[in-house]
Every structure is written in C-alpha cells, then in structure tokens.
Amino acid sequence: MAVEQFANRFVCDLVAYEPGKPIDETARELGLQPQDIIKLASNENPLGPSPLAKEAMIKALDDAHIYPDGGGYRLRTAIAQKFGFERENVILGNGSNEIIELLCHCFLNRDAELIAAEHAFVVYQLMATLFGARYVKVADPGFVHDLEAMANAITPQTRLVFVANPNNPTGTMVDQAALDRFMDRLPEHVIAVFDEAYYEFLDEAPDTLKYVREGRNVCVLRTCSKIHGLAALRVGYGLAPAHVAKILQKARQPFNVNAVAQAGALAALTDDSHMQKTKAVNDEGLAFYHQAFRERGLEFVPSVANFVLVKVGDGDDLFRKMLQRGIILRAMSSYKLPEWVRISVGTMEQNRRCIEVMDEVMGR
Ligand SMILES: *Cc1c(COP(=O)(O)O)cnc(C)c1O
C-alpha cells in the first residue's frame, strides 16, 4: 500500500516551500567556488550578521551543553521594553515562520478560512493547506494588498487574515489609513496578522503596534532574519495582546528558539549601527535597481523592502542563465508570475554585477 493512501491527505497535497537556491549547492553543481557566487535570492543582509550579535553568540557557545531558556526571559523582556510592552505580549519563534505556523495551530481547523492577498508570501497558503483550511485569495491590483476587498472577504468561518506589510515578493506596502479602515471592520472572531519582516527598511512605517496596545485581535510579526542579518539562526518574534500571545505560547515546542539564537537576537536588537548601515546600503541599492530598470524599459514594482520584482519575459530562463554565471536570483513561477524574477538588494558591487550580467544575458 502506498503511504499516500493512509498519510494525512493535507500533507500529501502540500507543495513543499521552495527556498532560494543555496550557494554551496550552486557551487557544487557548476564547479564554481562559493566565494565567486552572488546570492540575491532570499532577501538576506548583504553586510552579514550584526557584529554585536556575532560576539554574543560566540560567548553563548560556552553554555551549549545547557538547554536554552524555553521561556526566553531575557530576550522577551528586551523586546517588550524596546517596544513599550510587557513580556507577556511577546512570543518568540524559530523564525517568524514558526509563529505563522503557531497561529495556524491555534486558529485553523478544517472548516476555517485564512484570507491573504493574491501575491502574498506563499507560506500562508502552504500553512492553510497543511491544516486543511480554506485559503481565500483576494486580488491585489497593482500588486498592492486591497484591504477593503480583504475585509469584504471575511465570513463567519474566517479565523486569520494575513497582511504582509511590506509584502514579499511584491515589495509594496499599505498605509496607515488603509490599515485603520481595515481594523475598523475586523470582526471579533478573526485575528489580523501583520507580517512585518521588512519593517525596519521603511522610511514611513505604519503603526500596527497600537492595535496590540488597544487589545485588538492582532499579532504583529517581526524577524531577526532580515535587517539584523541572522537568517541562519532562525529567530523571529510576535507582539500581541496577552490574550492572543498566551494561546500561541501553548502551541510551541518547549525549546523552540535555541540559546545561541536568543543571545544573538538580544544583542542584534541593540545594534543600531548595523541596522543603520544596512538600511543605507539598501536605500542606495533599491534606488540603483529602480533606475537601472527604468533605463532599460523593464517593468518593475517599485519596492520599499530589500528586494525588487522585475518583469524579464521568461523568469525561469533568466534564473538559469544568471545561475550559470554565478548569480542566484529568485524565479517567480511558484508565485504564478513566470515572467518575473525577484532580486534581493546586495552590496553596490553585487548590484552592479547583477545588472551587468543581466545585460549580457538579455542581450543588451
Ligand atoms: C523573510 C520573511 C519572513 C521571515 O522569516 P523568518 O522565518 O523569520 O526567517 C517572514 N515573512 C515574510 C513575508 C518574509 O519575507
């Protein structure tokens, strides 16, 4: 008997998440040296990890034989203080991706609905599928979340609405007025999740923490993977009213965030210098890509995050050709955008090289 006949059918239906292609794998396949490969595929920090975090993590290794603080006392306290909350408002995750899963554990079942935008971060759909819930996709004209339409899509079965702000892979955001109007319409049986993985890159960031303060049914997700440069450590956090955070805490593994990651995150949150440098490099890089695409007449989605979506014709083909030349981009066919690729902003040297190779490959 095939295992699929008796395995959970929701798991069988799942199409596994396809991450950015790793540097080592690319090096092996192409016979290149890893240091000659430029990865602009996973919105990572091109400046590397926060140096303060690195130092703290090296120290933390001395206690690697001790189980981590499962309650995350120090890190949760620091996050709470940073944003003006209590520790009970903070939940830690093995990446903010884990908190997305915890939200689904807590609020989804087979009759439930999860609402997200058509081109939203794909993990929401994967999780809805895994939990056997209905995934309700709402059109996002111009690649911008239509919060009014998303509010209109809420039914008595809706439990979660995900708003990625800014969204990945589109790089667009919704503003405060749209968020306020949306929150005015949010019924009590629905949790609004604001996934703010790129929040620190914004010039004019909307305030969703006020909904947490007001005790609304919301969860705001942030991560150490992007601006802090700790993607490999897997640490993210959620800010939510105590009544929401409490139920999320029940669903997690006892030691879901490892001690080295907790130590790194604790230091990274205080590393304003690394954050500022990262934002400056990103601002310059974003402007560079926008200008380069304009000059080449390539359609793109103006981005406020650390990546840009650009229309290149055959995205898979460009991905392969760039890969051959040691540049890893992200093809977008899994987002049903086969004509587009997503390029993460790198250092200016990497950005220039990327455009140079694109020119070569696209015959310019
Ligand atoms: C990168 C990203 C995350 C962060 O994931 P981690 O698990 O914290 O590494 C979350 N949401 C979106 C939309 C992202 O693009």
The ligand as an SDF file (V2000), in Angstrom:
LIG
                    3D

 15 15  0  0  0  0  0  0  0  0999 V2000
   11.6290   36.6600    5.1690 C   0  0  0  0  0  0  0  0  0  0  0  0
   10.2140   36.7130    5.5990 C   0  0  0  0  0  0  0  0  0  0  0  0
    9.8380   36.2980    6.8540 C   0  0  0  0  0  0  0  0  0  0  0  0
   10.8790   35.9000    7.8670 C   0  0  0  0  0  0  0  0  0  0  0  0
   11.0020   34.5750    8.0200 O   0  0  0  0  0  0  0  0  0  0  0  0
   11.8980   34.0260    9.2250 P   0  0  0  0  0  0  0  0  0  0  0  0
   11.2390   32.7300    9.4850 O   0  0  0  0  0  0  0  0  0  0  0  0
   11.7800   34.9740   10.3590 O   0  0  0  0  0  0  0  0  0  0  0  0
   13.2740   33.9080    8.6900 O   0  0  0  0  0  0  0  0  0  0  0  0
    8.5200   36.3990    7.2420 C   0  0  0  0  0  0  0  0  0  0  0  0
    7.6020   36.8910    6.4120 N   0  0  0  0  0  0  0  0  0  0  0  0
    7.9170   37.3230    5.1960 C   0  0  0  0  0  0  0  0  0  0  0  0
    6.8690   37.9320    4.3370 C   0  0  0  0  0  0  0  0  0  0  0  0
    9.2280   37.2310    4.7390 C   0  0  0  0  0  0  0  0  0  0  0  0
    9.5320   37.6340    3.5080 O   0  0  0  0  0  0  0  0  0  0  0  0
  1  2  1  0
  2  3  1  0
  2 14  2  0
  3  4  1  0
  3 10  2  0
  4  5  1  0
  5  6  1  0
  6  7  2  0
  6  8  1  0
  6  9  1  0
 10 11  1  0
 11 12  2  0
 12 13  1  0
 12 14  1  0
 14 15  1  0
M  END
$$$$
